[in-house]
C-alpha cells in the first residue's frame, strides 16, 4: 500500500517528467519546411526584390529578400502545403533613387495574377523562380 509520502513523491516525479517532455504543453507538431532559392528575370538574377509565400488555406506565410545574385531565404519555417507566391520590388531607402535593376513585371506583384504556386514539403526546399518579361 502506498504511503502518503510515496504518493506525493510519485506525483512530483510525474509532474517533473511531463514538464520535461512537454506533456500537455500544446506544442504545435505540424511538419514544416524552410525555403531558399533564386529569382531570375529573363535568365538574369533579380536583386533586391521581396519574395512572399502565402497560403490562405493554412493561414501561413513567410518572405525573403533577394541578394545581388538573386538568391533568397524566407524568414521562417512554413507548414507543409501549397503556397501562392508574389515577387515585389523592394522600396528604396528614404532619399535613395529607385533601383531600376529590379523592375518586376506587374503580373508577379499580385497572388491573383502571378501564376506562381509552389508546394512546400518537410525539411529544406529549394524553389527557384524564373520570371518572364
N, C-alpha and C positions, 0 to 999 in steps of 0.2 A: 504494500500500500504506500502511496506517495505521501510524503510529509509536506506540510505547507512550505517548508524551506526548499525542498527539492522541486516542488511545483513552481514556485516563484523563480528558481534558478533556470528551470526549463523554459519558462515564458520569456525570460530575459534573453536566453540564448536564441530562441526562435525569432524574437524581435530583432536582435542584432544581425542574424543571418539574413532576414528579409530586407533589412536596410542595406546590407552589403550587396545583395543580389538584385535589388530593385523590385522586390516583391510588392506588387500593388502600386508601383510608382507612376503608372500611367505613361511610361516612356513609349514614344512612337517607334514601332519596329517596321515601318513601311520601307521596302527596299528603295534605295536612292542611287543616283549616278552623278558623276561630275562631267562637265563638258568643256572641251578645248577644241580648237580648230583654226582654220584660216579662211579669211574672206577675200575674195578676188572679184574684180570687175573687169570683164573683157580679158581675163587671164592675168591681170596685174594686181598685186597686193593692194588692198584698200586700208589705209591707216586712219586712225582717229575717228572711227565710227562706232556706234553703240549697237551691239547685237543683243536683242532681247528674246528670251524664250518665255512663252506664257501658255498655260493651259487653263481655260475657264472651267473645264470639267473637273480638274484636280484642284483648282484654286491655288495654283503654284506658279512661280516664275523666278527667273534669275537673269542677270545681264552681265555683259563684259564689254570692254573697250579694246579695239584692235590696236596693236603696236605698229611700228613703222613697216614691219614685214608682213602685216595683215593678220598675224596670229592673235587669238583672244583666249580668255579663260573666264567662264562665268564665275560670279562671286559667291557661289554656294552650291550645295547639292540640290538635286531635283528628284522628286518622286518619279519612279519609272512610269512612262506613258508617252502619249503623243503631245507635241508642242507646236504651236504656231510660232513663227519666228519673223521678227522685223529687223531691219537694218536702217539706222538713222544717223545722219551726220551729227557729230559732236559739236555743240555750240562753242564758238571761240571764247577764250578768256576775255574778261572785260578789257577794252582798249586794244584788243588784237584783231587783225583782219581775219575774214572768213577763210578757212582752209579750202582752197579751190581743188586740191587733190583728192578730196573725199566727197565728191559730188555723187550722191546716191540717187539713182533713178527713183522718181516719186512712187512707183508701184510697190517698192520694197519697204516703204515707211509705215504702211498700214497692214495689219494682220489680215484684213478682208481682201486685200489686193496683192499681197506679196507672193502668194502661192508657195511659200516656204513652210513646210511641215516636216518635222523630224521626230523619230522615236528615240527616247532616252531609255537606255537599259541600265541594269545594275552595274556598278563599277565605273571604270573610266570610258568615256565616249569621245571619239574624235569625229567632229562634224565640220567638214569643210563646206563652205557656202560659196558657190560660184554664181555671181550676179551677171546678168546680161544687160548691155546698154539699151 
